[in-house]
């Protein structure tokens, strides 16, 4: 009886078949797979990243960039040995790269201890970017002046270490513009992740920074995401976008549309990139495989992987 109740409450996951719509190899350029493992109930029996890949990702999945942006996850072995939060375990996973930076939500906690831990991860060869960092005026979980100070500090760190930037910006266009144009060298590699702000802002950033890429998530598949859809249709050139899931968030619409709560898919993972590419291709009026190929090339240009 207990088991039956548990099964009904389990979130579903798509089959590999539902995700195998292209054979072109791909990289998920922005994920938080440690939260995916945390969210999946024990009944899935997915306790390692290898198992998640093997059981749930289509065969053309190549790698992912796993983003650590909560300072708690910077601590590694002393505090979280052998847990999903242990970044060394992530770095040891063959198909996983890392990015690290303090999220604007957590900027109120920024201090030297956190910065030292962050730097330790940045010095690991598998850590290929600094972020996600930025400004979030939608939630305002940290005071705005602190968000701005911490963003500038981390940009200077990235420039000092020669690391590409992953930027999170939400409803903070003016301040994000002032800080990026004021502190980031013009030719720097920048991934503005999960872009949902105005098409005008996307255009301004793309025009000013020649190596800036617009990150597209499952949001592009939602009916309400007019900004993102207009950006794909009219603003972003084919050589300036990246595909990302931002897993476990933002399940593509095709999968979460099911009204029956017992089979509703609520956890996103890196296997779902082809569905984002499918929507992108539709909006651009192009073939899915062309978009997959272009995304792979853009990833190489942005991240060198
Ligand atoms: Zn993220």
Boltz pocket constraint, residues with backbone or C-beta under 6 A from the ligand:
constraints:
  - pocket:
      binder: B
      contacts: [[A, 30], [A, 31], [A, 32], [A, 67], [A, 132], [A, 246]]
      max_distance: 6.0
